[in-house]
Amino acid sequence: MNALAATNRNFRQAARILGLDSKLEKSLLIPFREIKVECTIPKDDGTLVSYIGFRVQHDNSRGPMKGGIRYHPESRVVDLLLPSGVAGSKMNALIRRGCFLPPPLNAWMPFDDLLLPRNIFEFLLKYSCVLSIGSFLPVDPDEVNALAQLMTWKTAVADIPYGGAKGGIGCTPKELSISELERLTRVFTQKIHDLIGVNTDVPAPDMGTNAQTMAWILDEYSKFHGYSPAVVTGKPTDLGGSLGREAATGRGVVYATEALLAEHGKSIKGLTFAIQGFGNVGSWAARLFHEKGGKVVAVSDITGAVRNSNGIDIQALLQHKETTGKLADFDGADAMDSNDLLAHECDVLVPCALGGVLNRENAGDVRAKFIIEAANHPTDPDADEILSKKGVVILPDIYANAGGVTVSYFEWVQNIQGFMWDEDKVNNELKRYMTKAFHNIKGMCQLQDCNLRMGAFTSQHITKKVSGHARTKVEGLKLPKEQEHEEPSLALVNNSSSSSDQHSQPRFHDARWKNGTWDLNMSVKEGRIDWESVIVEGQVKEVSGSISTSLNKRRTGAVQELCYTMVGLDSSFSPPRG
């Protein structure tokens, strides 16, 4: 399933659980801004090459937008639809320069003086025109949009004051020299510097980028806006980067796994793990699982896969990969087909690579009891259903891999305060945030009788428990300051003469409640709404007779908190229905 469609499907399911208005739901799905810029640089041999830089800024309701910048070959520039008279020479010249990878010759057909793909409709769906006739970008914009959207939900689940964003440049970093990468990064920063900033959009490293990339962005941005270390996170520590940031996502995965296993009466020690992806996240997760007594029995990355049923010596594997650049030929394990790793026998499967790796075709082959989604959207909704029916417990990505953005938040805070933390404090705070978020998710799962994914999307919801098995979602307004620490209550009285349509919702008698909405003009003081003047009284009758009600305040959920913020309301407010 398309990445954006899968993300939207999960969001809409959560929206139904929360009872969101359809207009608000649509508004939350539309990105705040999409940016696409042309980046032309001279290569080391003197030739010019153009790339496309992009940035999707999804939402800024809760704070500055936050998300990685990736350099990935899936989004490289391709010259297509060339006049047939010059197609061969121009295309061959560009191929030699490594600018693009064109479709095979048998995929083209002549049309007048153009060369067109044979399956034109499939081609147009896959490629989006971004320059002019002759230039296309084979990047999936839905993938970037989905990742930006996931960052919005992820930061809300982790309870950090950010919105979501994502972006990058279509290139192959391994084919570019260090000086070419620096020129490309600086040109990209020049094109977007007015659209990022400490309180606007804070980029971070992603696939194909690292601390050096962030240092170049910081330096180029500072030429326009003055020294601003908080404009990016994931920087070198000498330039204001946080200790513990490199290991943060992998360490967060381990903390999340510990919280999940503890819920099931288990611990990492003695369990077997299979890890797909051995980059930054996968290698740190494997190292920490190994240190805590876990047995990593299989590991794969783009260079190959290895397995050892007795457990792999992760430190030795890391040294082997650093020396050779690949997993293959490692003496301490047997080679295996990378495609078989997801179905390898283990207790815990940890996908740390690209999205969509677990789908309808292979979900039935998974033998793990737990799946920790360290990658972004590695499980599509069809696979989700199949795995759930098998009893596999899935820890969703918007929580499981939130360790990186959480420590990025710590780095941002340290830069703004000008006060740096030691690594122990960073790790302790990360564990506290991850543990608290998991408990919020579990609380919502129990309240809504849903799985962990929906619990994450709807977690920390304000609820009201009614005695017995019935639950009435009655939500009040913010209390006056002198009552903030008191147990809030609504005037809930049994009224035997009430009609049946009064059973499910309270009836509000405040004169400012008119035609299904608050007349807030009646509560304005000095140009601002005087919330302390708003008084709510109500009646509600349960079918079975009188009821007693207690209002349990919980922190607002990933989706619901955004809803309140977008319309300028405090998160403890929800207008009554009825």
C-alpha positions as CSV (number, residue, x, y, z in Angstrom):
1,M,0.0,0.0,0.0
2,N,1.2,3.5,-0.8
3,A,3.0,5.1,2.2
4,L,0.7,8.1,2.5
5,A,-2.4,6.0,2.1
6,A,-1.3,3.7,4.9
7,T,-0.5,6.7,7.2
8,N,-3.9,8.3,6.4
9,R,-5.7,5.1,7.0
10,N,-4.2,4.8,10.5
11,F,-5.0,8.5,11.1
12,R,-8.6,8.2,10.0
13,Q,-9.1,5.2,12.2
14,A,-7.8,7.1,15.2
15,A,-10.0,10.1,14.2
16,R,-13.1,7.9,14.3
17,I,-12.1,6.6,17.8
18,L,-11.7,10.3,19.0
19,G,-14.8,11.4,17.2
20,L,-13.1,14.2,15.3
21,D,-15.1,16.4,12.9
22,S,-14.5,15.5,9.3
23,K,-13.4,19.0,8.4
24,L,-10.8,19.1,11.1
25,E,-9.7,15.6,10.1
26,K,-9.1,16.8,6.5
27,S,-7.3,19.9,7.7
28,L,-4.9,17.8,9.7
29,L,-4.0,15.6,6.7
30,I,-3.1,18.5,4.5
31,P,0.6,19.7,4.8
32,F,1.2,23.3,6.0
33,R,3.7,23.8,3.2
34,E,5.5,21.9,0.4
35,I,8.8,23.2,-0.9
36,K,10.7,22.1,-4.0
37,V,13.9,23.9,-5.1
38,E,16.5,23.4,-7.8
39,C,20.1,22.9,-6.7
40,T,22.8,23.3,-9.4
41,I,26.4,22.8,-8.4
42,P,29.8,22.5,-10.2
43,K,31.3,19.0,-9.8
44,D,35.0,18.5,-9.2
45,D,35.6,17.9,-12.9
46,G,34.0,21.3,-13.7
47,T,30.7,20.0,-15.1
48,L,27.4,21.3,-13.8
49,V,24.8,19.0,-12.4
50,S,21.3,19.8,-11.1
51,Y,19.4,18.1,-8.2
52,I,16.0,18.7,-6.6
53,G,15.8,19.7,-3.0
54,F,12.5,19.3,-1.2
55,R,10.9,19.9,2.2
56,V,7.4,19.1,3.4
57,Q,6.3,21.0,6.5
58,H,3.3,19.3,7.8
59,D,2.1,21.1,10.9
60,N,3.3,23.8,13.3
61,S,0.4,23.9,15.8
62,R,2.4,22.6,18.7
63,G,5.7,24.3,18.0
64,P,8.5,24.5,15.3
65,M,8.3,21.8,12.7
66,K,10.9,19.0,13.1
67,G,12.2,16.3,10.8
68,G,15.2,14.8,9.0
69,I,16.9,15.7,5.7
70,R,17.8,12.7,3.6
71,Y,20.1,12.3,0.7
72,H,18.8,9.3,-1.2
73,P,19.2,8.0,-4.8
74,E,15.4,7.2,-5.1
75,S,14.9,10.9,-5.7
76,R,17.6,11.7,-8.3
77,V,16.9,13.8,-11.4
78,V,16.2,12.1,-14.7
79,D,16.1,13.7,-18.1
80,L,13.2,12.2,-20.0
81,L,10.9,12.9,-23.0
82,L,13.8,14.2,-25.1
83,P,13.5,14.9,-28.8
84,S,14.5,11.7,-30.5
85,G,17.1,13.4,-32.6
86,V,19.2,14.3,-29.6
87,A,18.0,11.7,-27.1
88,G,20.9,9.3,-27.6
89,S,23.8,11.8,-27.3
90,K,22.3,13.9,-24.5
91,M,21.2,10.9,-22.5
92,N,24.5,9.1,-22.9
93,A,26.4,12.2,-21.8
94,L,24.2,12.5,-18.7
95,I,24.6,8.8,-17.9
96,R,28.4,9.2,-18.0
97,R,28.1,12.1,-15.6
98,G,26.1,9.9,-13.2
99,C,23.1,12.3,-13.1
100,F,20.4,9.7,-13.5
101,L,19.5,6.1,-14.2
102,P,17.1,6.0,-17.2
103,P,14.5,3.3,-17.8
104,P,15.6,0.5,-20.0
105,L,15.5,1.1,-23.8
106,N,12.7,-1.4,-24.3
107,A,10.5,0.7,-22.0
108,W,10.5,3.6,-24.6
109,M,8.5,4.1,-27.8
110,P,8.7,6.9,-30.5
111,F,6.0,9.5,-30.6
112,D,6.4,12.2,-33.2
113,D,9.8,13.7,-32.2
114,L,9.6,12.4,-28.6
115,L,10.5,9.3,-26.8
116,L,7.7,8.2,-24.5
117,P,7.5,5.4,-22.0
118,R,5.4,2.5,-23.3
119,N,3.2,2.4,-20.2
120,I,2.6,6.2,-20.1
121,F,-0.1,6.1,-17.4
122,E,2.0,4.1,-15.0
123,F,4.9,6.3,-15.8
124,L,3.0,9.5,-15.1
125,L,1.8,8.1,-11.8
126,K,5.4,7.3,-10.8
127,Y,7.2,10.4,-12.0
128,S,6.2,14.0,-11.3
129,C,7.3,16.9,-13.5
130,V,9.3,19.4,-11.6
131,L,11.5,21.3,-14.0
132,S,10.3,21.6,-17.5
133,I,9.6,19.3,-20.5
134,G,12.6,17.0,-20.4
135,S,13.2,16.9,-16.6
136,F,11.5,14.6,-14.2
137,L,12.0,13.6,-10.5
138,P,11.5,9.9,-9.8
139,V,10.7,10.6,-6.1
140,D,7.6,9.4,-4.3
141,P,6.1,12.7,-2.9
142,D,3.7,10.6,-0.9
143,E,6.5,8.9,0.9
144,V,7.9,12.3,2.1
145,N,4.4,13.6,2.9
146,A,3.8,10.4,5.0
147,L,7.1,10.8,6.9
148,A,6.4,14.5,7.6
149,Q,2.9,13.5,8.9
150,L,4.3,10.7,11.0
151,M,6.7,13.2,12.6
152,T,3.7,15.3,13.7
153,W,2.1,12.4,15.5
154,K,5.5,11.2,16.8
155,T,6.3,14.4,18.6
156,A,2.8,14.6,20.1
157,V,3.1,11.0,21.4
158,A,6.5,11.8,22.9
159,D,5.0,15.0,24.4
160,I,7.6,17.3,23.0
161,P,6.6,20.8,21.6
162,Y,7.2,20.2,17.8
163,G,5.3,19.6,14.6
164,G,6.4,17.4,11.7
165,A,8.5,17.9,8.6
166,K,10.6,15.9,6.2
167,G,12.8,16.6,3.2
168,G,16.1,16.1,1.4
169,I,17.9,16.1,-1.9
170,G,17.6,13.5,-4.7
171,C,21.2,12.3,-5.0
172,T,23.5,9.4,-4.3
173,P,25.9,10.5,-1.6
174,K,28.4,7.7,-2.3
175,E,28.9,9.0,-5.8
176,L,29.7,12.5,-4.6
177,S,33.0,13.7,-3.1
178,I,33.0,15.5,0.3
179,S,33.5,18.9,-1.5
180,E,30.6,18.2,-3.8
181,L,28.3,17.2,-0.9
182,E,29.3,20.4,0.9
183,R,28.5,22.6,-2.1
184,L,25.2,20.8,-2.6
185,T,24.2,21.2,1.1
186,R,25.1,24.9,1.1
187,V,23.2,25.6,-2.1
188,F,20.1,23.8,-0.7
189,T,20.4,25.8,2.6
190,Q,20.6,29.1,0.5
191,K,17.3,28.2,-1.2
192,I,15.4,27.3,2.0
193,H,17.0,29.5,4.8
194,D,14.0,31.8,5.0
195,L,11.7,28.8,5.6
196,I,13.6,27.1,8.4
197,G,14.7,28.5,11.7
198,V,15.0,28.0,15.5
199,N,11.3,28.6,16.0
200,T,10.1,27.7,12.5
201,D,11.6,24.4,11.2
202,V,14.5,22.6,12.7
203,P,16.1,19.9,10.4
204,A,18.1,16.9,11.6
205,P,20.1,14.1,10.0
206,D,18.4,11.3,8.2
207,M,19.3,8.6,5.6
208,G,22.5,9.6,3.8
209,T,23.2,12.7,6.0
210,N,25.1,13.0,9.3
211,A,26.5,15.5,11.8
212,Q,28.8,17.0,9.2
213,T,25.8,17.8,6.9
214,M,24.1,19.6,9.8
215,A,27.3,21.5,10.5
216,W,27.3,22.8,6.9
217,I,23.6,23.8,7.2
218,L,24.3,25.6,10.5
219,D,27.3,27.5,9.0
220,E,25.4,28.5,5.8
221,Y,22.3,29.5,7.7
222,S,24.4,31.6,10.1
223,K,25.7,33.7,7.2
224,F,22.2,35.0,6.7
225,H,20.8,35.0,10.3
226,G,23.8,35.2,12.6
227,Y,25.1,32.3,14.7
228,S,22.1,30.1,15.5
229,P,23.1,26.6,16.8
230,A,19.5,25.6,17.5
231,V,18.5,25.8,13.8
232,V,19.5,22.1,13.4
233,T,20.0,19.2,15.7
234,G,22.3,16.2,15.4
235,K,25.3,18.5,15.1
236,P,28.9,17.7,16.2
237,T,29.2,18.2,19.9
238,D,31.9,20.9,19.3
239,L,29.2,23.0,17.5
240,G,26.5,22.5,20.2
241,G,25.4,19.0,19.5
242,S,24.1,17.0,22.4
243,L,26.0,14.1,24.0
244,G,24.0,10.9,23.4
245,R,22.4,12.1,20.2
246,E,24.2,9.5,17.9
247,A,22.8,6.6,19.9
248,A,19.5,8.2,20.8
249,T,17.1,6.5,18.3
250,G,18.6,3.0,18.9
251,R,18.7,3.6,22.7
252,G,15.1,4.8,22.5
253,V,14.2,1.6,20.7
254,V,15.7,-0.4,23.5
255,Y,13.9,1.6,26.2
256,A,10.6,1.1,24.3
257,T,11.3,-2.6,24.0
258,E,12.0,-2.8,27.8
259,A,8.7,-1.1,28.6
260,L,6.7,-3.4,26.2
261,L,8.4,-6.6,27.5
262,A,7.9,-5.6,31.1
263,E,4.1,-5.3,30.4
264,H,4.3,-9.0,29.3
265,G,6.4,-10.1,32.3
266,K,9.5,-10.5,30.2
267,S,12.9,-8.8,29.9
268,I,15.5,-8.4,27.1
269,K,17.9,-10.9,28.8
270,G,17.6,-14.3,27.2
271,L,15.3,-13.3,24.3
272,T,16.4,-13.7,20.7
273,F,16.4,-10.7,18.3
274,A,16.5,-10.4,14.5
275,I,17.4,-6.9,13.2
276,Q,16.8,-5.7,9.7
277,G,19.1,-2.8,8.9
278,F,22.5,-2.2,10.5
279,G,23.0,1.5,10.0
280,N,22.9,3.9,12.9
281,V,19.7,2.8,14.5
282,G,20.1,-0.9,13.9
283,S,23.7,-1.1,15.0
284,W,23.1,0.8,18.2
285,A,19.9,-1.2,19.0
286,A,21.9,-4.5,18.4
287,R,24.8,-3.3,20.6
288,L,22.5,-2.3,23.4
289,F,20.4,-5.5,23.2
290,H,23.6,-7.5,23.3
291,E,24.9,-5.6,26.4
292,K,21.6,-6.2,28.2
293,G,21.8,-9.9,27.7
294,G,19.7,-10.3,24.6
295,K,20.8,-12.7,21.9
296,V,20.9,-11.2,18.4
297,V,20.6,-14.2,16.1
298,A,20.3,-12.5,12.7
299,V,21.3,-9.1,11.2
300,S,21.0,-7.8,7.6
301,D,21.7,-4.6,5.7
302,I,22.1,-3.6,2.1
303,T,25.4,-5.5,1.8
304,G,24.0,-8.9,3.0
305,A,22.8,-10.8,6.0
306,V,24.3,-13.1,8.7
307,R,22.9,-15.4,11.3
308,N,24.0,-17.4,14.3
309,S,21.5,-19.3,16.4
310,N,23.8,-19.1,19.4
311,G,24.0,-15.3,19.1
312,I,26.2,-13.0,17.2
313,D,29.1,-11.1,18.8
314,I,27.9,-7.6,17.9
315,Q,31.1,-5.9,18.9
316,A,33.1,-8.1,16.5
317,L,30.5,-7.6,13.8
318,L,30.7,-3.9,14.1
319,Q,34.5,-4.0,13.8
320,H,34.2,-6.3,10.8
321,K,31.8,-3.9,9.0
322,E,34.0,-0.9,9.8
323,T,37.0,-2.7,8.3
324,T,35.4,-4.2,5.2
325,G,32.3,-2.1,4.7
326,K,29.9,-5.1,4.6
327,L,28.4,-7.8,6.7
328,A,29.4,-10.6,4.3
329,D,32.4,-12.9,5.1
330,F,32.0,-12.4,8.9
331,D,33.7,-15.3,10.6
332,G,31.3,-15.4,13.6
333,A,28.1,-16.1,11.7
334,D,26.7,-17.9,8.6
335,A,25.6,-16.0,5.5
336,M,21.9,-15.9,4.7
337,D,19.5,-14.4,2.2
338,S,18.6,-10.9,3.3
339,N,15.0,-11.6,2.1
340,D,14.7,-14.4,4.7
341,L,15.5,-12.2,7.7
342,L,11.9,-11.0,8.3
343,A,10.8,-14.7,8.6
344,H,13.7,-15.8,10.7
345,E,12.8,-17.5,13.9
346,C,13.2,-15.1,16.9
347,D,11.3,-13.6,19.8
348,V,11.6,-10.0,18.7
349,L,11.8,-8.7,15.1
350,V,13.3,-5.2,14.8
351,P,12.9,-3.6,11.3
352,C,15.3,-0.7,11.2
353,A,15.5,-0.1,7.4
354,L,13.0,1.4,4.9
355,G,9.2,1.5,5.1
356,G,6.7,-1.1,3.8
357,V,9.0,-4.1,4.3
358,L,6.2,-6.0,6.1
359,N,3.2,-6.4,3.7
360,R,0.4,-8.7,2.7
361,E,2.8,-11.1,0.9
362,N,5.2,-11.8,3.7
363,A,3.3,-11.0,7.0
364,G,2.1,-14.6,7.2
365,D,5.7,-15.9,7.3
366,V,6.7,-13.8,10.3
367,R,7.6,-16.0,13.3
368,A,8.5,-13.4,15.9
369,K,6.2,-12.8,18.9
370,F,7.0,-9.1,19.1
371,I,7.8,-6.5,16.3
372,I,9.5,-3.2,17.3
373,E,9.1,-0.7,14.5
374,A,12.4,1.1,14.6
375,A,12.0,2.1,10.9
376,N,9.3,4.5,9.7
377,H,6.0,2.8,8.7
378,P,7.7,-0.6,8.1
379,T,4.3,-2.4,8.4
380,D,1.5,-1.6,6.0
381,P,-2.1,-1.9,7.2
382,D,-2.8,-5.2,5.4
383,A,0.2,-6.8,7.2
384,D,-1.0,-5.1,10.4
385,E,-4.3,-7.0,10.3
386,I,-2.6,-10.4,9.4
387,L,-0.1,-10.1,12.2
388,S,-2.7,-9.0,14.8
389,K,-4.8,-12.1,13.9
390,K,-1.6,-14.2,14.5
391,G,-1.2,-12.6,18.0
392,V,1.9,-10.7,17.1
393,V,2.4,-7.6,19.3
394,I,3.5,-4.6,17.3
395,L,5.1,-1.6,18.9
396,P,4.3,1.3,16.5
397,D,6.9,3.4,14.9
398,I,5.5,6.8,16.1
399,Y,6.5,5.7,19.5
400,A,9.2,3.1,19.1
401,N,11.7,5.3,17.2
402,A,10.8,8.5,18.9
403,G,14.1,8.5,20.9
404,G,16.0,10.4,18.1
405,V,13.6,13.3,18.0
406,T,13.3,13.3,21.8
407,V,17.1,13.8,22.2
408,S,17.0,16.3,19.3
409,Y,14.5,18.2,21.5
410,F,17.0,18.0,24.4
411,E,19.7,19.4,22.1
412,W,17.5,22.2,21.0
413,V,16.7,23.1,24.6
414,Q,20.4,23.0,25.5
415,N,21.3,25.3,22.6
416,I,18.6,27.8,23.5
417,Q,19.6,27.8,27.2
418,G,23.3,27.8,26.4
419,F,23.7,25.1,29.1
420,M,24.9,21.6,28.0
421,W,23.9,18.4,29.8
422,D,26.1,15.4,30.6
423,E,25.4,12.1,28.8
424,D,23.9,10.4,31.9
425,K,21.3,13.1,32.2
426,V,20.4,12.9,28.5
427,N,20.0,9.1,28.7
428,N,18.0,9.3,32.0
429,E,15.7,11.9,30.6
430,L,15.2,9.9,27.4
431,K,14.2,6.8,29.4
432,R,11.8,8.9,31.5
433,Y,10.1,10.3,28.4
434,M,9.9,6.9,26.6
435,T,8.5,5.1,29.7
436,K,6.0,7.8,30.3
437,A,4.8,7.8,26.7
438,F,4.4,4.0,26.8
439,H,2.2,4.1,29.9
440,N,0.1,6.8,28.3
441,I,-0.3,4.5,25.2
442,K,-1.2,1.5,27.4
443,G,-3.8,3.6,29.3
444,M,-5.5,4.5,26.0
445,C,-5.4,0.9,24.8
446,Q,-7.3,-0.2,27.9
447,L,-9.7,2.7,27.7
448,Q,-10.6,2.3,24.0
449,D,-10.0,-1.4,23.8
450,C,-7.6,-1.0,20.9
451,N,-4.2,-2.1,19.8
452,L,-0.9,-0.3,20.5
453,R,-0.9,1.5,17.2
454,M,-4.3,3.1,17.8
455,G,-3.3,3.6,21.4
456,A,-0.4,5.7,20.2
457,F,-2.5,7.7,17.7
458,T,-5.1,8.5,20.4
459,S,-3.0,8.3,23.6
460,Q,-3.2,10.7,26.5
461,H,-6.9,11.5,25.7
462,I,-8.9,13.5,28.3
463,T,-11.6,11.0,29.4
464,K,-14.4,10.7,32.0
465,K,-15.1,7.4,33.5
466,V,-18.7,6.6,34.5
467,S,-19.3,4.0,37.2
468,G,-20.2,0.5,35.8
469,H,-19.1,-0.4,32.3
470,A,-20.5,2.6,30.5
471,R,-18.2,5.4,29.5
472,T,-19.5,8.9,28.8
473,K,-17.1,11.3,27.1
474,V,-18.0,14.5,29.0
475,E,-15.2,17.0,28.9
476,G,-15.2,20.3,30.8
477,L,-13.6,23.7,30.4
478,K,-10.4,24.9,32.0
479,L,-11.0,25.7,35.7
480,P,-10.1,28.9,37.5
481,K,-6.6,29.0,38.8
482,E,-7.7,28.5,42.4
483,Q,-9.4,25.3,41.4
484,E,-6.7,23.8,39.2
485,H,-5.6,21.3,41.7
486,E,-9.1,20.3,42.8
487,E,-11.0,17.3,41.4
488,P,-13.3,18.9,38.7
489,S,-16.9,17.9,38.7
490,L,-20.0,18.4,36.7
491,A,-23.5,18.8,38.1
492,L,-24.8,15.4,37.1
493,V,-28.2,14.6,38.5
494,N,-30.7,11.8,37.8
495,N,-33.8,13.2,36.2
496,S,-36.4,10.5,35.5
497,S,-38.4,12.9,33.3
498,S,-35.6,13.5,30.9
499,S,-36.0,12.3,27.3
500,S,-33.9,9.4,26.0
501,D,-31.8,11.7,23.9
502,Q,-30.5,13.3,27.1
503,H,-29.0,10.0,28.2
504,S,-25.7,10.2,26.4
505,Q,-24.7,13.8,26.8
506,P,-25.1,16.5,29.5
507,R,-27.4,19.4,28.9
508,F,-25.6,22.8,29.3
509,H,-27.7,25.6,30.7
510,D,-25.1,28.4,30.3
511,A,-26.6,31.2,28.2
512,R,-23.4,31.4,26.2
513,W,-24.1,28.0,24.7
514,K,-26.1,28.8,21.5
515,N,-27.0,26.7,18.5
516,G,-24.4,24.1,19.2
517,T,-21.5,26.5,19.8
518,W,-20.2,28.8,22.4
519,D,-21.0,32.5,22.0
520,L,-17.6,33.5,23.2
521,N,-18.3,37.2,22.7
522,M,-20.2,37.1,25.9
523,S,-17.0,36.1,27.7
524,V,-14.5,38.6,26.3
525,K,-12.5,40.8,28.7
526,E,-10.0,43.3,27.3
527,G,-10.0,41.7,23.9
528,R,-9.4,38.1,25.3
529,I,-11.7,35.3,26.3
530,D,-12.1,35.2,30.0
531,W,-12.2,31.5,30.6
532,E,-12.7,31.9,34.3
533,S,-16.1,33.4,33.6
534,V,-17.4,30.4,31.7
535,I,-19.6,28.2,34.0
536,V,-20.8,24.8,32.9
537,E,-23.8,23.1,34.5
538,G,-25.3,20.0,33.2
539,Q,-27.6,17.1,33.6
540,V,-27.2,13.6,32.5
541,K,-29.3,10.4,33.0
542,E,-28.0,6.9,32.5
543,V,-30.4,4.4,31.1
544,S,-29.9,2.1,34.2
545,G,-30.7,4.9,36.7
546,S,-28.6,7.3,38.7
547,I,-24.9,7.5,38.1
548,S,-21.8,8.8,39.8
549,T,-19.1,10.4,37.7
550,S,-15.5,11.1,38.3
551,L,-13.5,13.1,35.8
552,N,-10.0,11.8,35.3
553,K,-7.7,14.3,33.6
554,R,-5.2,12.7,31.3
555,R,-2.8,14.5,28.9
556,T,-4.2,15.1,25.5
557,G,-3.6,12.7,22.7
558,A,-1.4,12.9,19.6
559,V,-4.3,13.8,17.4
560,Q,-6.6,15.6,19.8
561,E,-4.0,17.9,21.2
562,L,-3.3,19.2,17.7
563,C,-7.0,19.8,17.2
564,Y,-7.2,22.0,20.3
565,T,-4.1,23.9,19.4
566,M,-5.1,24.6,15.8
567,V,-8.2,26.4,16.9
568,G,-6.4,28.3,19.6
569,L,-7.9,26.5,22.7
570,D,-6.2,25.1,25.8
571,S,-5.8,21.3,25.6
572,S,-8.1,20.8,28.6
573,F,-11.1,22.3,26.6
574,S,-13.5,20.4,24.5
575,P,-16.9,22.0,23.5
576,P,-19.8,19.8,24.7
577,R,-21.9,18.0,22.2
578,G,-25.7,18.0,22.4
